[in-house]
């Protein structure tokens, strides 16, 4: 068990015009990673229910900025040296594995392997329909996509013959010098099994601390069954019930390795500052919060 934590600054919902400056501030302040979130469009009105809130409504407005994660990552990687980049989470099965492997692989190659891929299966059916991507069996499709992308990233001639993807020998060049870690999002038993069998990490959302412990224990058992117990594994999550340094230490002791954080909410509380201010804070407020978090939290508990 690690004695330190990696802290991941969430840029979800933020103003992309601020990303380059804030990435540099985050790196200077000791943050390990930047997290982005992923949607291509948002319909004005939807029938899909947002699964993480009881009322089922999105917590953001349809007009909220959602820049392309790979373009944004490439731009931020160009102005930093050690900072890593991931997604919380990237909706993998509404794409094809070839385009994703090309974009992520290029970003990894040009950033000196500072890329992880946090994937989810998606909740917004309207977005799948818009792209002409099938909604049913998207979990099994995502599993095959992971296998295909890992083959493509070798930079060698590969072939694949599966249920959803079937191709003879081909090559995607250049290959990668190091594998891209795949972090599996989701709370369901199927997500835990996928993380154990195919993932390099797990990223649940909105779980309690006991649920996080139980999930980690389940994944560890299953990883042993799959013969993967010795391979490195990361856990990206936090919980509202573990506030302050003591709460972060409890997360670490439970087996969490990476903490996604909204620094303004950590210091001021999400309710006190309001949802709009928390999700899209002014540049100076976010800059100051990143630095303060570095001084008061990361300096004490950070990797």
C-alpha positions in Angstrom: 0.0 0.0 0.0 1.3 3.4 -1.0 2.1 6.0 1.7 1.3 8.8 -0.7 -1.5 9.9 -3.0 -1.6 11.2 -6.6 -3.8 14.2 -6.8 -5.8 14.8 -10.0 -7.1 18.3 -10.8 -10.5 18.1 -12.4 -10.9 20.5 -15.3 -14.4 19.1 -16.1 -16.9 21.8 -17.1 -14.1 24.5 -16.9 -13.4 27.2 -19.5 -11.0 25.7 -22.0 -9.5 29.1 -22.6 -7.9 28.8 -19.2 -6.6 25.2 -19.6 -3.0 26.0 -20.7 -2.3 28.4 -17.9 -4.0 26.3 -15.3 -2.1 23.2 -16.4 1.2 25.0 -15.8 0.0 26.2 -12.4 -1.1 22.6 -11.5 2.3 21.2 -12.5 4.2 23.8 -10.5 1.9 23.1 -7.5 2.6 19.4 -7.3 -0.5 18.0 -9.0 0.1 14.6 -10.7 -2.6 14.6 -13.3 -5.3 16.6 -15.1 -8.8 15.0 -15.6 -11.1 16.0 -18.4 -14.6 14.7 -19.2 -16.1 13.7 -22.5 -19.1 14.4 -24.6 -19.3 15.5 -28.2 -22.7 17.3 -28.0 -25.5 17.9 -25.6 -29.1 17.9 -26.8 -31.2 20.7 -25.5 -33.8 18.2 -24.3 -33.1 14.5 -23.5 -35.0 11.4 -22.4 -32.0 9.7 -20.9 -31.6 9.9 -17.2 -28.4 11.0 -15.6 -27.6 7.9 -13.4 -25.6 9.7 -10.6 -28.4 12.0 -9.3 -31.7 10.9 -7.9 -33.7 13.3 -10.0 -31.9 12.1 -13.2 -31.2 15.6 -14.5 -27.8 16.8 -15.7 -25.9 19.0 -13.2 -24.7 21.2 -16.1 -26.4 23.2 -18.8 -26.3 22.0 -22.4 -24.2 25.0 -23.3 -21.4 24.0 -21.0 -18.0 23.7 -22.7 -16.8 20.2 -23.5 -13.6 20.5 -25.5 -12.2 17.5 -27.4 -10.1 15.6 -24.8 -7.3 14.6 -27.1 -6.8 18.1 -28.6 -6.9 19.7 -25.2 -4.5 17.1 -23.8 -2.1 17.6 -26.6 -2.1 21.4 -26.1 -1.6 21.1 -22.3 1.1 18.4 -22.7 3.0 20.8 -25.0 3.3 23.4 -22.2 4.1 21.0 -19.3 6.8 18.4 -18.7 5.7 16.0 -16.0 1.9 16.4 -15.7 -0.2 13.4 -16.7 -3.6 13.5 -18.4 -6.6 11.3 -18.2 -10.4 11.4 -18.5 -13.1 10.9 -15.9 -14.4 9.4 -18.2 -14.1 8.9 -22.0 -17.2 7.4 -23.6 -15.3 4.7 -25.5 -18.0 2.5 -27.2 -19.7 5.4 -29.1 -16.4 5.6 -31.2 -14.4 3.1 -33.3 -11.2 1.7 -31.9 -9.0 2.8 -34.9 -9.8 6.6 -34.5 -9.4 6.4 -30.7 -6.2 4.4 -30.9 -4.7 6.9 -33.4 -5.6 10.0 -31.4 -4.6 8.6 -28.0 -1.5 7.0 -29.3 -0.4 10.2 -31.0 -1.0 12.1 -27.8 1.0 9.5 -25.8 3.9 9.5 -28.2 4.3 13.3 -28.4 3.8 13.7 -24.6 6.5 11.2 -23.6 3.9 8.7 -22.4 2.0 11.0 -20.1 -1.5 9.7 -21.1 -3.9 7.4 -19.4 -7.4 6.5 -20.7 -10.3 6.5 -18.3 -13.2 4.8 -20.0 -16.9 4.6 -19.4 -19.8 3.0 -21.3 -21.9 6.2 -21.5 -25.4 7.1 -20.2 -26.6 9.5 -22.9 -28.3 7.3 -25.5 -29.2 10.3 -27.7 -25.4 10.9 -28.3 -25.0 7.3 -29.5 -28.0 7.6 -31.8 -26.6 10.8 -33.3 -23.3 9.1 -34.1 -25.0 6.0 -35.5 -23.4 3.8 -32.9 -25.4 0.9 -31.4 -26.5 1.3 -27.8 -27.1 -2.4 -27.0 -24.1 -4.5 -26.1 -21.9 -1.5 -25.8 -20.1 -3.1 -22.8 -19.0 -6.1 -24.9 -18.1 -3.7 -27.7 -15.9 -1.7 -25.4 -14.1 -4.9 -24.3 -13.2 -5.7 -27.8 -12.1 -2.1 -28.5 -9.6 -2.3 -25.6 -8.2 -5.5 -27.0 -8.0 -4.0 -30.5 -6.4 -0.7 -29.4 -3.7 -2.6 -27.4 -2.8 -4.5 -30.5 -2.7 -1.4 -32.6 -0.5 0.4 -30.1 2.3 -2.2 -30.6 3.2 -0.6 -33.9 3.4 -4.1 -35.4 1.3 -5.9 -38.0 -1.7 -7.3 -36.1 -5.1 -8.9 -36.9 -8.3 -9.4 -34.9 -11.3 -11.6 -35.4 -14.1 -10.9 -32.9 -17.8 -10.3 -32.6 -17.7 -6.6 -33.4 -14.4 -6.1 -35.2 -12.8 -8.3 -37.8 -9.7 -7.5 -39.8 -6.7 -9.1 -41.3 -3.1 -8.0 -40.8 -2.6 -4.2 -40.7 -0.3 -1.8 -38.9 -0.8 1.5 -37.1 2.4 3.5 -36.9 4.2 4.8 -35.0 3.8 2.4 -32.1 4.1 3.3 -28.5 7.2 2.9 -26.3 5.0 2.3 -23.2 1.4 1.0 -22.9 -1.4 3.5 -22.2 -3.0 2.6 -18.9 -6.7 1.8 -19.2 -8.8 2.9 -16.2 -12.2 1.4 -16.1 -15.1 3.6 -14.9 -18.3 2.4 -13.3 -19.8 1.0 -10.2 -21.6 -2.1 -11.4 -20.5 -5.7 -10.8 -19.8 -5.9 -14.6 -17.6 -2.8 -14.3 -15.6 -4.4 -11.5 -15.1 -7.6 -13.5 -14.0 -5.5 -16.5 -11.5 -3.6 -14.4 -10.1 -6.8 -13.0 -9.9 -8.6 -16.4 -8.8 -5.8 -18.7 -8.1 -2.7 -16.7 -5.0 -1.0 -15.2 -7.2 0.8 -12.8 -10.7 1.5 -11.6 -12.6 4.8 -11.4 -15.9 4.5 -9.6 -18.1 7.5 -8.8 -20.3 8.6 -5.9 -19.6 5.6 -3.7 -19.2 5.6 0.1 -15.9 4.7 1.7 -17.2 1.2 2.7 -18.4 0.7 -0.9 -15.0 1.7 -2.2 -13.2 -0.8 0.1 -15.6 -3.5 -0.9 -15.1 -2.8 -4.6 -11.3 -2.8 -4.3 -11.4 -6.1 -2.4 -13.7 -7.6 -5.1 -11.3 -6.5 -7.9 -8.3 -7.8 -6.1 -9.9 -11.2 -5.8 -10.9 -11.3 -9.4 -7.5 -10.1 -10.6 -6.0 -13.0 -8.7 -8.4 -15.3 -10.5 -7.3 -13.8 -13.9 -3.7 -14.2 -13.0 -3.2 -10.4 -13.0 -2.5 -9.8 -9.2 1.1 -8.8 -9.8 0.4 -6.1 -12.4 0.2 -2.5 -11.3 -3.3 -1.2 -10.6 -4.6 2.3 -9.7 -7.9 3.4 -8.1 -9.2 6.9 -9.0 -11.9 8.1 -6.7 -13.0 10.2 -3.8 -16.1 10.6 -1.6 -17.9 13.5 0.0 -17.8 11.7 3.4 -13.9 11.9 3.6 -13.2 15.6 3.8 -10.0 17.2 5.0 -6.6 15.6 5.4 -7.9 12.9 7.7 -10.5 11.9 5.1 -7.9 11.7 2.4 -5.8 9.5 4.6 -8.7 7.1 5.0 -9.0 7.0 1.2 -5.3 6.1 1.0 -5.6 3.5 3.6 -8.6 1.9 1.8 -6.4 1.4 -1.3 -7.2 4.6 -3.3 -4.1 5.8 -5.3 -5.5 8.8 -7.2 -7.8 11.4 -5.9 -9.9 13.5 -8.3 -10.3 16.9 -6.8 -12.2 20.2 -7.3 -9.8 22.4 -5.2 -12.4 25.2 -4.7 -15.0 22.8 -3.4 -12.4 21.2 -1.0 -11.7 24.5 0.7 -15.1 26.3 0.4 -17.6 23.4 0.1 -19.7 22.8 -3.0 -22.9 24.0 -1.4 -21.4 27.3 -0.1 -19.9 28.4 -3.4 -22.7 27.2 -5.7 -22.7 24.7 -8.5 -22.0 27.2 -11.3 -19.0 28.7 -9.5 -17.6 25.2 -8.6 -18.0 23.8 -12.1 -16.7 26.9 -14.0 -14.8 29.2 -11.6 -13.1 32.4 -12.6 -9.5 32.0 -13.7 -8.0 33.8 -10.6 -10.0 31.7 -8.2 -9.0 28.4 -9.8 -5.4 29.5 -10.1 -5.3 30.3 -6.4 -7.1 27.2 -5.3 -4.7 24.9 -7.3 -1.8 26.6 -5.5 -3.4 26.5 -2.1 -4.2 22.8 -2.5 -0.7 22.1 -3.4 0.7 23.9 -0.4 -1.8 22.6 2.2 -2.7 19.1 0.9 -0.3 17.8 -1.7 2.8 18.9 0.2 1.6 16.7 3.1 0.1 13.6 1.3 1.1 13.8 -2.3 3.3 11.6 -4.3 
